[in-house]
Every structure is written in structure tokens, then in C-alpha cells.
Amino acid sequence: MFLSAKDIYYILHHQIDFEWAVKLHRLSLNIIGLWPKIAQSPREKLLSNLRVLFVFLGITFVILIPCIHALIIFREDTMLVMENLQFTLPNISCSIRIAIFWWKKEAIVPIMSMIVEDWIRAHENAQERRIMIRRAQTARIIVTCAYSLMGIAYAFVIILPGFGLSTRLTPNITDPGIRPLPLQTHYVYDITKRPYYQLTFVSQAVYISLAMMSYTGIDNFLGLLIFHICSQLDILKNRLTHLHKYVNSRDMMKSCVMKHIRLLRAIDIIEDTYNITLLALFAYFAILFAFYGFRLISLFDEGNDLSLFHLVYLISTILTLFVHMCLYCALGEILMAQCNDIYYAAYDNEWYLADPKDARNLLPLLIRGAKPVYLTAGKVFPMTMATFCSLIKTSAGYISVLHTTRS
């Protein structure tokens, strides 16, 4: 079988566009073995699973368990508890993300196949290709910013403690007479002796970087999927809006309905994969935002002697946490708005003037479009900006309670 020059052109350019769209997102997930590959040999699958297991067990035993051990020991000191939860909660969330994504990875493979097929078809229509590139560019900008923040966070948490500059806001009595470790942890061995301190520091540095890659990679993969689906919903909306301009409008209408069903199935898979992760994110955002707000208010109330460096670190951490949660809710809001646009585009179409047999094909789209489509946190809270505002109000209430209790 020989391929025509046009077919070869489509294949080469789809590979270039697809690689451009997913390259940055694949970088971190591929390192830890979580990238959902479309075609994978048994040996490659085994090696990927071993990498994931290595990362998961390392984060659990090197970071998470020692952090929880320290939390139990210092549970009566409010400031040390807040200092500990600053890293313990994200690491718990990271472990949950890795376990769930590892479990659901095979279900995401068909979505990746769909993305490849969509990029192949995009070269048949220049306008649709521009829509996909515009959405993919937005996802690339977000992942680039996320990698930049990850690098800055790594410098604060790992590199500075290596020179004796800790970003901790409270003294850590687990580091007597030595330079502080990156995290507030408690081990069963004496870390003041050589080479235990050096080995512990290196192991924390390695697994913190892997935890950051896991956390950032899984988050940004959600952005990749949502923005791709939004681009396909944009394309579907354009087709429905200009349905009367197609020569064979009946076939195009059937194609639109089938495409809509396929996208809704993809959204259901994404919702099933990420809803527990988003619920964990909701819980730890509310706790951390309340603790950080309480800490910031306490500084001004008590007039604590806090260096400008630590104050900037505290404020930047609060802003990063705030923006991160806001982006999740914004993704859910964008997806919901795009699905609603399909519903309105189908109704605005002059289906009532068409042949009844043709108009009947739109019924599945109209019926399904009447039901709101959005991501949820634990299948309970919809990921929308209204939910985000409610979460901020709830966290502010906890800040007030903590401040009043201490006063």
C-alpha cells in the first residue's frame, strides 16, 4: 500500500503539531512513569510501573511518614503544626494523585488516541487547526508557568537550606546543632551524625523534586485534556452554527451528534479520574489557606521580628496556593461554559425548518445538553468560580475562628 503525497504531508504535520502540544506535559509524567502511552510493549509497561512504584514508596517513606511522625511529636505547638502541615498536606495530596492516576491511567489511553486523531483531522481544515493551536498554546503557557514556579519552590526548599538558609517560619527542634533539613521531619536514627545528615538531605532533595514533578505533571495533564476538549467543542459549535452551509447537512448533523457523545464520554473519564484528587485539593487548600492567613495576621498583631525574606516567602506561598486553586475552578468553569455553548448553538440552529427525520437526529444533543456538564470534587462540589468564592469565604471564617481562639 502506497501513501499519497497528501497523506504523507498530513502524517508528518500532525506529528509535529501533536508533539508541540503535549511535549511539555509529557516531560514530567514520563520521568515518573505515569504518561499514558497509546502503544506500549509489556517490558515498557513493567518499567513504567516500577518507576511509579519507586517514586510512590520513596515519597511515602522518605518524606510523608517522617513528616507525620514530627507532626505527632509537636502536635501541641500551633506554629510547629502549621509549619509541618505546609509540606505534609501537599505530600499527602501528591501520594493520592499518584495512586489514583496510576490506577486510572489505562482509562485515559483512549482519550490520548482521540487527541492524536483530532490533530490528524485538523490538517483538513485550516480554521479548525487554528482553534486547536490557540487552545494548546494556552495549556503550554500554563505548564511553562508551573515549571517556573516549581523551579523557584525547589530553590527555596532545597538549595537555600543547603547553605544554612531555611525558609521555615518557626525554629525546628528536630535539627539540633546542624544545618536544617529541607522539611520538618523526625527519623528513628540520629541525623546529627555523619553521613546520616548528608544522606537524609540528599534523599529529601531527590524525592521532593520527584513529588513536585508528580504534583505539577498530573495537574497540568488535566489542563491539557480540558483545553483540547474545549477546542473540539469550539469546532463542534462552529459546525452546528453553520450547518445549513454544508452540502450534505444530514451527514454533518449525524457527525456532530456522534462527536458530542464522544466528547461527553471523555469528560466522564476525566471526571472519574480527577474527582477524588480535586476533593483532596479542596480539603488541604481550605486548611492551608486558613493557617497561612492566621499566621500572617498573627505577625502583624504581635509585631514579630520577621525578616523581609521570610515575609516575601510567606506571601508568595499564599498567592501561589490561591492561584493554583483558582486555576482548577477556572478550568471547570471554562468547560461548563463550552458545553453550554453547544446546547445554545444546537437550539439556535433552524432545526424546526428541516425535515422531521433530520431534525430528530439533534434530539440526543438537545436532551443531553440540557444537563449541566462540569468537573466535581468528589462528585459533590462543582469546580466553578462560584465554588471557589465559597471556599475562600469558608477559609476566611476559619481564620477568624483561629484568631479569636488564640486571643
C-alpha positions in Angstrom: 0.0 0.0 0.0 1.4 3.3 -1.1 0.7 6.7 0.6 0.0 9.7 -1.5 2.0 12.9 -1.0 -1.0 14.5 0.7 -1.3 11.6 3.2 2.4 11.9 4.0 2.1 15.6 4.5 -0.8 15.1 6.9 1.0 12.5 8.9 4.2 14.5 9.2 2.5 17.7 10.2 0.1 16.0 12.6 3.1 14.5 14.4 4.8 17.9 14.6 1.6 19.6 16.0 0.9 16.8 18.4 4.4 16.8 19.7 4.3 20.6 20.1 1.0 20.3 22.1 2.0 17.6 24.5 5.8 17.8 24.8 6.0 19.9 27.9 3.2 18.0 29.6 4.8 14.6 28.9 8.2 15.7 30.3 7.5 15.2 34.0 4.9 12.4 33.7 7.3 10.4 31.5 10.1 10.6 34.1 7.9 9.1 36.9 6.3 6.6 34.5 2.7 8.0 34.5 2.5 9.2 30.9 -0.4 7.3 29.2 1.2 5.9 26.1 -1.0 4.7 23.3 1.2 1.8 22.3 3.4 0.1 24.9 5.2 -3.2 25.0 4.9 -5.4 28.1 8.5 -4.6 29.0 7.9 -0.8 28.7 4.7 -1.2 30.8 6.7 -3.1 33.5 9.4 -0.4 33.6 6.9 2.4 33.8 5.1 0.6 36.7 8.4 0.1 38.5 9.3 3.8 38.2 5.9 4.8 39.6 6.3 2.3 42.5 9.8 3.7 43.2 8.5 7.2 43.3 5.4 6.4 45.4 7.3 4.4 48.0 10.1 6.9 48.2 7.7 9.9 48.8 5.8 7.8 51.4 8.8 6.5 53.4 11.3 9.3 52.9 9.0 12.3 53.2 5.4 11.6 54.3 5.9 9.2 57.2 8.8 11.3 58.8 6.7 14.4 58.4 3.6 12.8 60.1 5.9 11.5 62.8 7.1 15.0 63.5 3.5 16.3 63.4 2.5 13.8 66.1 5.5 14.8 68.3 4.9 18.6 68.0 1.1 18.5 67.9 0.7 20.8 71.0 2.7 23.6 69.4 0.4 25.5 67.0 3.2 27.2 65.0 5.1 24.0 64.5 1.9 22.2 63.4 1.3 24.9 60.8 4.9 24.7 59.7 4.6 20.9 59.3 1.2 20.9 57.5 2.7 23.3 54.9 4.5 20.3 53.5 2.6 17.3 54.9 -0.7 18.1 53.3 0.7 18.7 49.8 2.6 15.4 50.1 -0.5 13.5 51.2 -2.3 15.0 48.2 0.6 14.1 45.9 0.5 10.5 47.1 -3.2 10.3 46.5 -2.7 11.8 43.0 0.0 9.3 42.1 -2.1 6.3 43.3 -5.3 7.3 41.6 -3.7 8.4 38.3 -1.7 5.1 38.2 -4.9 3.2 38.8 -6.8 5.2 36.1 -4.0 5.5 33.6 -5.3 2.8 31.2 -8.7 4.5 31.0 -7.1 7.7 29.8 -5.3 6.0 26.9 -8.4 6.2 24.6 -8.5 9.9 25.2 -4.9 10.2 24.0 -5.9 8.2 20.9 -8.7 10.7 20.3 -6.3 13.6 20.7 -4.0 12.1 18.0 -6.9 11.5 15.6 -8.2 15.1 16.2 -4.7 16.5 15.2 -4.7 14.4 12.1 -8.1 15.6 11.0 -7.2 19.2 11.9 -5.0 19.5 8.8 -8.0 19.0 6.6 -9.4 22.4 7.8 -7.2 25.4 8.5 -9.7 27.1 10.7 -10.1 24.1 13.0 -6.4 23.7 13.2 -6.0 27.3 14.3 -8.7 26.8 17.0 -6.8 23.7 18.3 -3.4 25.6 18.3 -4.9 28.5 20.2 -6.2 26.3 22.9 -3.0 24.2 23.1 -1.0 27.4 23.3 -2.9 28.4 26.4 -2.2 25.0 28.0 1.5 25.4 27.1 1.7 28.8 28.8 0.1 27.4 32.0 2.5 24.4 32.1 5.5 26.7 31.5 4.5 28.9 34.4 4.0 25.8 36.5 7.5 24.6 35.7 8.9 28.0 36.6 7.2 28.1 39.9 8.4 24.5 40.6 12.0 25.7 40.0 11.6 28.6 42.3 10.0 26.5 45.0 12.8 23.9 44.7 15.4 26.7 45.1 13.6 27.9 48.3 13.1 24.5 49.8 16.2 22.6 48.8 19.0 24.9 47.6 18.8 27.6 50.3 18.8 25.1 53.3 21.9 23.6 51.8 23.7 26.9 52.5 22.1 27.1 56.0 19.2 29.5 55.0 15.9 27.9 56.0 12.6 29.2 54.7 10.9 27.9 57.9 9.0 30.5 59.8 9.5 28.7 63.2 12.6 27.0 64.7 12.7 23.3 64.2 13.9 21.5 67.3 14.4 18.3 65.2 17.6 19.9 63.8 19.8 20.5 66.9 23.3 21.9 66.2 23.3 21.3 62.5 22.1 22.9 59.3 18.3 22.5 58.9 16.9 19.8 56.6 14.5 20.9 53.9 11.4 19.6 55.7 10.3 19.3 59.3 10.8 15.6 59.8 11.6 13.1 62.6 13.6 10.0 61.9 14.3 6.9 64.0 18.1 7.4 63.7 20.4 10.2 64.8 20.6 12.7 61.9 23.3 14.8 63.6 25.9 12.1 62.9 27.8 11.8 59.6 26.9 10.6 57.0 23.3 10.3 58.1 22.6 14.0 57.7 24.1 14.1 54.2 22.2 11.0 53.1 19.0 12.3 54.6 19.4 15.7 53.0 20.1 14.1 49.5 17.2 11.7 49.8 14.8 14.5 50.8 16.1 16.6 47.9 15.6 13.8 45.4 12.1 12.8 46.5 10.9 16.4 46.9 11.8 17.0 43.3 10.0 13.9 42.2 7.0 14.9 44.3 7.0 18.3 42.6 7.1 16.7 39.2 4.3 14.3 40.1 2.2 17.1 41.6 2.8 19.5 38.7 2.6 16.9 35.9 -0.7 15.4 37.0 -2.2 18.9 37.4 -1.1 20.1 34.1 -2.2 17.0 32.3 -5.7 17.9 33.4 -5.2 21.3 31.7 -4.0 19.6 28.5 -7.2 17.4 28.4 -9.6 20.1 29.2 -8.2 22.6 26.7 -8.2 20.0 24.0 -11.8 19.1 24.7 -12.7 22.8 24.7 -11.1 23.2 21.2 -13.2 20.3 20.0 -16.3 21.9 21.5 -15.4 25.1 19.7 -15.1 23.2 16.4 -18.4 21.5 17.1 -20.1 24.8 17.9 -18.9 26.2 14.5 -20.2 23.2 12.6 -23.7 23.4 14.3 -23.9 27.2 13.7 -23.1 26.9 10.0 -24.9 23.5 9.5 -27.1 25.0 6.7 -24.0 25.8 4.6 -22.9 22.2 4.3 -23.9 20.4 1.1 -24.7 17.2 2.9 -26.1 18.7 6.1 -27.8 15.4 7.2 -24.4 13.6 7.4 -22.8 16.6 9.1 -25.6 16.7 11.7 -25.1 13.0 12.5 -21.3 13.6 12.7 -21.9 16.4 15.2 -24.1 14.3 17.4 -21.5 11.4 17.4 -18.7 13.8 18.1 -20.7 15.4 21.0 -21.3 11.9 22.5 -17.6 11.0 22.2 -16.5 14.3 24.0 -19.0 13.7 26.8 -17.6 10.2 27.3 -14.1 11.7 27.5 -15.3 14.3 30.1 -16.8 11.5 32.1 -13.5 9.6 32.1 -11.6 12.8 33.2 -14.2 13.4 36.0 -13.9 9.9 37.2 -10.1 10.1 37.2 -9.7 13.5 38.9 -12.8 13.9 41.3 -11.0 12.4 44.4 -7.9 14.3 43.6 -9.9 17.5 43.5 -11.6 16.7 46.7 -8.3 16.3 48.5 -7.2 19.6 46.9 -10.3 21.3 48.3 -9.6 20.0 51.8 -5.9 20.9 52.0 -6.5 24.3 50.4 -9.1 25.2 53.0 -6.8 24.1 55.8 -3.6 25.7 54.5 -5.2 28.9 53.4 -6.7 29.3 56.9 -3.4 28.5 58.6 -1.4 30.9 56.4 -4.0 33.7 56.9 -3.9 33.1 60.6 0.0 33.2 60.6 0.0 36.4 58.6 -2.5 38.1 60.9 -0.5 37.0 63.9 2.6 38.6 62.6 1.0 42.0 62.5 -0.8 41.6 65.8 2.3 40.5 67.7 4.8 42.6 65.9 7.1 39.6 65.4 10.6 40.2 64.2 10.3 38.5 60.8 12.9 39.1 58.1 11.8 40.5 54.7 13.0 37.3 53.1 10.6 35.1 55.2 7.7 37.6 54.8 8.1 37.5 51.0 8.3 33.7 51.0 5.1 33.5 53.1 3.1 36.0 50.9 4.3 34.3 47.7 3.3 30.9 49.1 -0.2 32.2 49.9 -0.6 33.7 46.4 0.7 30.5 44.7 -1.8 28.4 46.6 -4.6 30.9 45.8 -3.8 31.0 42.1 -3.4 27.2 41.9 -6.9 26.6 43.3 -8.3 29.4 41.2 -7.0 27.7 38.0 -8.7 24.4 38.8 -12.0 26.1 39.3 -11.4 28.3 36.2 -10.9 25.1 34.1 -14.2 23.7 35.4 -15.9 27.0 34.6 -14.5 27.1 31.1 -15.5 23.5 30.4 -19.1 24.2 31.7 -19.4 27.3 29.5 -18.2 25.5 26.4 -20.7 22.7 26.9 -23.5 25.3 27.4 -22.4 26.9 24.1 -23.0 23.7 22.3 -26.5 23.5 23.8 -27.3 27.0 22.6 -25.8 26.5 19.2 -28.0 23.5 18.7 -31.1 25.4 19.7 -30.2 28.5 17.6 -29.9 26.2 14.6 -33.0 26.3 12.4 -33.8 22.7 13.1 -37.6 23.4 13.1 -37.4 24.2 9.4 -35.5 21.0 8.5 -37.1 17.7 7.5 -38.5 16.0 10.7 -36.3 12.9 10.1 -33.2 15.1 10.0 -34.3 17.2 13.0 -34.8 14.1 15.0 -31.0 13.5 14.9 -30.5 16.6 17.0 -32.7 15.3 19.8 -29.9 13.4 21.7 -27.7 16.5 21.6 -30.5 18.8 22.9 -31.6 16.4 25.6 -28.0 15.8 26.8 -27.2 19.5 26.5 -29.9 20.4 29.0 -27.9 18.7 31.8 -25.0 20.8 33.1 -21.6 19.3 32.5 -18.8 20.2 34.9 -15.9 18.7 36.9 -16.6 17.9 40.5 -14.6 17.5 43.7 -15.6 14.1 45.0 -18.8 14.2 42.9 -20.1 16.7 45.5 -18.8 20.2 44.7 -18.8 21.5 41.2 -15.5 23.0 40.1 -16.7 26.6 39.3 -15.7 30.1 40.2 -18.8 30.3 42.5 -17.5 27.3 44.4 -14.0 28.9 44.6 -15.5 32.1 46.2 -17.5 30.0 48.7 -14.3 28.1 49.6 -12.4 31.4 50.2 -15.3 32.6 52.4 -15.2 29.4 54.4 -11.4 29.6 54.9 -11.7 33.3 55.9 -14.2 32.1 58.6 -11.7 29.6 59.9 -9.1 32.3 60.1 -11.4 34.4 62.2 -12.1 31.4 64.5 -8.4 30.6 64.9 -7.6 34.3 65.6 -10.4 34.6 68.2 -9.4 31.4 69.9 -5.8 32.4 70.3 -6.8 35.9 71.5 
